[in-house]
Amino acid sequence: MNSVSRAMMRTAGKLAVTLYRRSGGKIGGKALGGAPVLLLTVAGRRTGQPHTTAVSYFDHLGGYVVVGSAGGTPDDPQWFRNLRKATRAVVEVGRAGRQTVDVRVLTGAERDTVWQDVVLARVPAFAKYETKSGRAMPLALLTPVT
C-alpha cells in the first residue's frame, strides 16, 4: 500500500471513530454481515501511543471476541499487531462508556473452536475473508477488568 492509500485509510478510520462516538454507535455500529462494532484503543507496539479503531466484535464468555480480518488482505491489521503486544486495552460499545479490558490472543484449538462456533456461526461471510487472505484470521478475547 502506498503512502497516499495509507493516509486515506487513516483519515477514513478517524472519521469512523468520530461518527461512532458522536452517534453512540448508531453510525458505524454495524459491520460485515451485521456484526456489531466497538471502538478499540490500544497502545502502539513501537511508540506506546494510543490508537483507536472501529472493529467488529462478538459477545463471548462475558467479553468481546475481535477478528483481525483487515478486509481479507494478506497481512494482519496494525491494530491487531498492537493488540498482540498489549496486556490491556480500552473498548467503547455504543454509549456504554469506556471499559478497560484484559487482552488474550486465542491460539490453537481454542482459536479454531471460537472461529467456528462464535464467528462463523454468526457471520459466515468471514469465511470468505479468511480464504481471500490466505491466512488464519487472528482472534483475541477482550475481557472487562472488574
C-alpha positions, 0 to 999 in steps of 0.5 A: 500500500502506498503512502497516499492509500495509507493516509486515506485509510487513516483519515477514513478510520478517524472519521469512523471513530468520530461518527461512532462516538458522536452517534453512540454507535448508531453510525458505524455500529454495524459491520460485515454481515451485521456484526456489531462494532466497538471502538478499540484503543490500544497502545502502539507496539513501537511508540506506546501511543494510543490508537483507536479503531472501529472493529467488529466484535462478538459477545463471548464468555462475558467479553468481546471476541475481535477478528483481525480480518483487515478486509481479507488482505494478506497481512494482519491489521496494525491494530491487531499487531498492537493488540498482540503486544498489549496486556490491556486495552480500552473498548467503547460499545455504543454509549456504554462508556469506556471499559478497560479490558484484559487482552488474550490472543486465542491460539490453537484449538481454542482459536479454531473452536471460537472461529467456528462456533462464535464467528462463523456461526454468526457471520459466515461471510468471514469465511470468505475473508479468511480464504481471500487472505490466505491466512488464519484470521487472528482472534483475541478475547477482550475481557472487562477488568472488574 
